[in-house]
Amino acid sequence: MFKFLQEDLDALNVKIDEICGKIRAIGREIRECNERREAVSDNFVHENAPWQEEMWAKQLRSLKEIRDHAEVVSPDPRGLMADVGKVVVFRDVNSGERRKIKIGSFMILNGAKGVVSYNAPLGRLLYGSCAGEVREGEIGGKKKTFRIVSVK
């Protein structure tokens, strides 16, 4: 199961619709070229279209598979543990840097700032943590140690 906040699942559905539209447009281009009886070598769009169509079809299959196994979740307002939808404030024990992030869905398609997927290295490290806890792990090839300040 892939955990999604409703807004991220909605964004995934929009992305799937966009890709379907691209595949349909490629199909139209191929048909138009065939109707004009253009030689494949005379038309770059026609020559490139099968590759483009396959590339988009693979991405579409992958996204549909994720959607088919998606579970919509919402954060428990009473919960004290870092979970999807929760905001975690933490401090890097070595540098003292303090950061605040929201733990997001399996996929975050809207480019929101300050949100990290629970499946990303930082998200996996913080997921399930509680205030006061110290978490250690590797992020970007570097060992990190964080003290959880709060989970809201």
C-alpha positions as CSV (number, residue, x, y, z in Angstrom):
1,M,0.0,0.0,0.0
2,F,1.1,3.5,-0.8
3,K,-0.1,6.2,1.6
4,F,-1.5,9.4,0.1
5,L,-3.1,12.5,1.5
6,Q,-6.2,13.2,-0.6
7,E,-4.7,16.3,-2.3
8,D,-1.7,14.3,-3.4
9,L,-3.9,11.4,-4.8
10,D,-6.0,14.1,-6.6
11,A,-2.7,15.4,-8.1
12,L,-1.7,11.9,-9.1
13,N,-5.0,11.5,-11.0
14,V,-4.5,14.8,-12.8
15,K,-1.0,13.6,-13.8
16,I,-2.5,10.3,-15.1
17,D,-5.1,12.3,-17.1
18,E,-2.3,14.5,-18.6
19,I,-0.3,11.5,-19.7
20,C,-3.4,9.9,-21.3
21,G,-3.9,13.2,-23.2
22,K,-0.3,13.1,-24.4
23,I,-0.6,9.5,-25.6
24,R,-3.9,10.4,-27.5
25,A,-2.1,13.3,-29.1
26,I,0.8,11.1,-30.3
27,G,-1.7,8.7,-31.7
28,R,-3.4,11.5,-33.6
29,E,-0.1,12.7,-35.0
30,I,0.7,9.2,-36.2
31,R,-2.7,8.8,-37.9
32,E,-2.3,12.2,-39.6
33,C,1.1,11.3,-40.9
34,N,-0.3,8.0,-42.2
35,E,-3.2,9.7,-43.8
36,R,-0.9,12.0,-45.6
37,R,1.2,9.0,-46.5
38,E,4.4,10.7,-45.4
39,A,7.5,8.6,-45.3
40,V,8.7,8.0,-41.8
41,S,12.2,9.4,-42.7
42,D,10.5,12.6,-43.9
43,N,8.8,13.4,-40.7
44,F,10.7,13.6,-37.4
45,V,7.5,13.7,-35.3
46,H,6.3,10.4,-37.0
47,E,9.7,8.9,-36.6
48,N,10.0,9.8,-32.9
49,A,6.3,9.1,-32.0
50,P,6.5,5.3,-31.3
51,W,9.4,6.0,-28.8
52,Q,7.5,8.8,-27.2
53,E,4.3,6.8,-27.0
54,E,6.1,3.9,-25.3
55,M,7.9,6.2,-22.9
56,W,4.6,7.7,-21.8
57,A,2.8,4.4,-21.7
58,K,5.4,3.0,-19.3
59,Q,5.0,6.0,-17.0
60,L,1.3,5.7,-17.2
61,R,1.4,2.0,-16.2
62,S,3.6,2.8,-13.3
63,L,1.4,5.6,-12.0
64,K,-1.7,3.5,-12.4
65,E,-0.1,0.7,-10.4
66,I,0.7,3.1,-7.6
67,R,-2.9,4.6,-7.7
68,D,-4.4,1.1,-7.7
69,H,-2.5,0.4,-4.5
70,A,-3.0,3.8,-2.9
71,E,-4.6,4.3,0.5
72,V,-5.9,7.7,1.5
73,V,-4.8,8.7,5.0
74,S,-5.2,11.7,7.2
75,P,-3.1,12.6,10.2
76,D,-4.5,11.8,13.6
77,P,-4.8,15.2,15.3
78,R,-4.3,13.5,18.7
79,G,-1.3,11.4,17.6
80,L,2.1,12.2,19.0
81,M,4.0,10.2,16.4
82,A,5.4,11.5,13.1
83,D,3.1,10.3,10.3
84,V,1.9,11.3,6.9
85,G,0.5,14.8,7.1
86,K,2.3,15.7,10.4
87,V,4.8,18.5,10.7
88,V,8.0,17.6,12.4
89,V,10.5,20.1,13.9
90,F,13.9,18.6,14.5
91,R,17.5,19.7,15.2
92,D,20.7,18.3,13.7
93,V,22.7,17.2,16.7
94,N,26.0,18.0,15.0
95,S,25.3,21.4,13.3
96,G,22.6,22.6,15.6
97,E,20.5,23.5,12.5
98,R,16.8,23.4,13.2
99,R,14.3,22.4,10.5
100,K,10.6,22.0,10.1
101,I,9.1,19.7,7.4
102,K,5.8,18.1,6.7
103,I,5.8,14.4,6.1
104,G,4.0,13.9,2.8
105,S,2.5,11.2,0.7
106,F,4.3,8.4,-1.2
107,M,4.5,10.8,-4.1
108,I,4.4,14.6,-4.0
109,L,3.4,16.0,-7.4
110,N,2.6,19.6,-6.5
111,G,6.2,20.7,-5.7
112,A,5.2,22.0,-2.3
113,K,8.1,23.5,-0.3
114,G,8.9,22.0,3.1
115,V,7.3,18.7,2.3
116,V,9.1,15.4,2.0
117,S,7.7,12.0,1.1
118,Y,7.6,9.4,3.9
119,N,9.5,7.2,1.4
120,A,12.4,9.6,0.9
121,P,15.5,9.1,3.1
122,L,14.7,12.0,5.4
123,G,11.0,11.0,5.6
124,R,11.9,7.4,6.5
125,L,14.3,8.6,9.2
126,L,11.6,10.8,10.8
127,Y,8.6,8.7,10.2
128,G,7.3,7.2,13.4
129,S,9.4,9.4,15.6
130,C,8.1,11.3,18.7
131,A,9.2,14.5,20.4
132,G,12.4,14.1,22.4
133,E,13.6,11.1,20.4
134,V,17.0,10.9,18.7
135,R,17.1,9.4,15.2
136,E,20.2,8.4,13.3
137,G,20.6,7.5,9.7
138,E,22.2,8.1,6.3
139,I,21.0,10.9,4.1
140,G,22.8,11.8,0.9
141,G,25.7,9.5,1.8
142,K,26.2,11.3,5.2
143,K,25.5,10.0,8.7
144,K,22.9,12.3,10.3
145,T,21.7,12.5,13.9
146,F,18.5,14.4,14.6
147,R,16.7,15.2,17.9
148,I,13.0,15.5,17.4
149,V,11.7,18.8,18.9
150,S,8.0,18.4,18.2
151,V,5.4,16.6,16.1
152,K,2.2,18.4,15.3
